[in-house]
Amino acid sequence: MRIDVFTIFPDAVDAWFAAAILGRARRERVVDLRVHDLRAGAVDARRSVDDAPFGGGAGMVLMPEPVFAAVEAVEAVEGLPRPLLLLDPGGRRFDQVVARELSAVPEGFSLLCGRYEGVDQRVSDHLVDGALSVGDVVLAGGEAAALVVVEAVVRLVPGVLGNPDSAEDESFATGLLEYPQYTRPASFRGWEVPDVLRSGDHARVAAWRRVEALRRTLRQRPDLLAARGGLAPEEVAALAEAGEVRLLAEHGYDAGAGPSPPSTKDAPHAPH
């Protein structure tokens, strides 16, 4: 997989791509991460990429000329994996579902980092293929968002993680938050690791983790459950058996009569 990133801060992005999981995947050529300087498309001595907005207003806007020139130069010489996606607050919300979609694109994709007050609308209309947003927040530029996207996608590419199960057994992979994790020491300041995790009984461990994932998701992110149609009858039964009758009732489930999942239209929006 190849991923290209266009930015006015190529050194900062490239440094992150050299670290940890991304760095190892890049060195081992499991993924091809390329970073391009948008200023390469500038035509003046100051390598300007921004100008004041027409109509007035605060801030500066990335000009179309250097952005088009930088992208088209790479496309002409190296080819460019498409889609080319703009990091923009108005884009499609990036989540694990989108990460999986992008990880399944064999040719890869490209990202364009906005900056200042944004990019000239003609870039959105005629150059990029879409836009992504990492949440309802305003950043100084798209670089941090691009790093989120790249890391979330790359870790799903086969061969990147040492244990391939890691990408499957974590938050959002199955529509649930991940179960609690523990490591040594078994006792810390009087707080003990649950006995079941030290039992060596893999079936019991799996059952405990499933219940804990359900419990945590129902408490912290019921919107995730609502999005998949609520708890299944066997999940309600598992939580009831674990003593969570009150928690179930608080979210509209009758542990005795089976689930009555809340309507998805009334589900709270997920925080970004």
N, C-alpha and C positions, 0 to 999 in steps of 0.2 A: 504494500500500500504506500502511495505517495501522498503527502500533505504539504501544500505550499501556503505560506503566510506572507501577506503583504503588509508592511508596517513602516512607520517613520522611526521606529526604534529597533532595528534588526539585531543589534548587539544584545539588547536585553532579552529578546525572545530567543535568540540563538543560545544564550547562556543557560536558559531554563531547559532548552532542548538537549543540552549536554549533561543534564543532571539526572540521577536516580533512574527510574524505569524508562523514561524517554531516552535518556542518554545511552543506556544499555541496548535498547531496541534499535537505536540509530547506529550504534557502533557495530552491532551484529547484523545490520542490514535487513532486519525484519520489517522495518518501516523506513521510508525515505522522506525525511523531514527537511524541507527547504525554506529558507527565509529570504525575502526580497525587500529591498529598500525602496519605498515609494519615491524618495527623493531622486532616485535614478531617472525618473521621468521628468524632473524639473528642467527648465530650459534657461533659467537666468543664473547669474553668478552666485546668488545667495541660495540657490537650490530651494526656492520657495515652493510650498505645496498648498498654501492656504491664502485666503483673502477675505475681506469683509463681505457680509451678506448683502445682496441687493435688497432694498427696502429698509435698510437700517437694522439695528438691533445689536445686542451684545455678542461678543465672541467672534470667532473666525470659522470659516467653512473650508473643507478640503476642496480644491479646485478640480474640475474634471480632467483638464489636460494632463497633468502629471500622473494622475491615477490611471487613466486610460493608457498613457504611454508606457508606464511601468508594467502593467499587466500584459499589454499587447507585445512588448519586447520579449518577455519571458515566454509567452505563448508561441511566438514566432521561432524562437531558438530552441527551447527545451520542451515545447508542448506544455499544456497546462491541464491538470486534472480538474474536471468539472463534476459537480457544480461548484461555482465560485460563490461563496456565501459572505454577505456583509454582516459584521457584528453590529447590531443595531437594536435599541430598546424596543422598536416596533416589530421586530422579527418574530418568527415562530419560537415559542418557548423551548429552550433546550432542556431535555431531561434524558433519562436512561433509555427511553424508547427511541428518541432521536439518535442517541449515541450508538445504539445497536444498528439502526438503519444506516448510518454513515460507515460503521465498521464493516458492513456487508457490501459496500461499494468497492469492487476489486481494484478499479483504477485510482481510487482515492478522491480527494476533493481539495478545494482551496478556500482560504479565508482572507477577507479584506478587513483590516482594522480601521474603523473610523477614528476620528480625533476631533478635538475642539467641539464646535457646535454640530458636527456631523459632516456628511459628504454632500456635494452638489447632487440634486435630485436626478440629474441625468446619468450619474453613475448607477443609481438604483434602477433607473428605467431601462438603461441600454447596455450595461456592462455585466452586472452580477446576475446570478440566477435565483437569488432568494436572500433571505436574511434570517439570522438567529439572534435570540436574546437569552442571556443567562439569568434574567430576572428583572423585576420591576425596580431597578436601581439605576442611578446615573453614575457612570464612570468617566474619568478624564479621557479615556480612549478604549479601543477594543482589544488592546493587548492582553489584559488580564482575562477577559472573556475568551479570547482565542486559546489561551493556555488551558483554561477549563475544558473547552471543547476537545482540544487535541489530546489531553491526558485521559479524559473519559473515553474517547474513542480508541486510542492506541492500546489501552490496557485490555480491550476486548478482542484485539487482533490475535489469532492463534500464534503461539510461540513467544509472546511478549512476557507473560507472567510465568514464573517458575512452576507454579501449580495451577493448571488450567481450571480447577474447580473454584479458585478464588473469585473469578469473575461471575460465577454462577451462584455462589453462596454468600450473597451480600445484600445490602439494602437495595430495594427497588427491582432486583432481578426477578422476583416472583410477585411483585405488587405488594410486598411487605417490607417493613424495616427489618434490619438484621437483628438477630438475637444478641444478647450481651456476650462479650468476650472476656475471658480471664486468662492470666498466665501466672508464673511463679512470682512470689511465694504463695503457697496455698493459704496461708494465714498472714494478714497484714493489718496491724493495729487492732486486732480482734475481729476483723472482717474476714469471713471465711469464703473460700470458693465453694459453690454448691457441690455437695457430695456426689451427685450424679455425674458430674464432669470428671470425677476421679475414680469412677466405678469401673471403667474399662468395658462397660456394657454399651456397645455402639448403638443398639436399638433404643435403649433408654435415653442415651444422649441425644439421638436424633429426635425422639419424641419430645424431650424437654426443650430443645432448641425451637422446634416448631411451635410449641405452646408459647414460649417466650417471645417469639417473633410476632405471633398473633396478639398477645397481650400488649406488647410495646406499640404495635401499630394502632390498635384500637384506642389506646390511651393518648398517643401523641399525634397520629396522623389518620384519623378516621376517614378523611377524604380519600385516601388511597384505597381503603376497603370499599367505600361507596362507589368509586370509579369502576371497580370490577364487579359490582352488583351485590356487595355485602358479603358477610360471612356465609360459608357453606354450612349445611346442617352438621356435618362432622366436625367443623371448626368450632361451632357453638358448643357442641357436646364436649369437645376437648377442653375448652375454656371453663365450662361449667364444672367439669371433673377436677380442674385445677383450682376450683374455689372462686372463680370470677363471676359468680351469678350477679352480684351487684353491678359490676362493670358492664356486663352484658345488658342488664336492665337499663342502665344509664344511656345506652346507645340504641335502645329500642328492640332488644332481643329478649325473647322469652325462652329461658333455658329449658323450660319444661315442655313447651309446645312447639319448639323449633323457631327458626329465625324469622323476624319481620324486619328486614333491612331498611334503613332509612332511605328516603328518596334521594337519588343523586342530584336532583335539581336543587335540593336544599342543603347539599353538602358544602361545607366551608371550602373556599378556594385554598389550594396549597400555597404555603409561603414559598417565595422564590429565593 
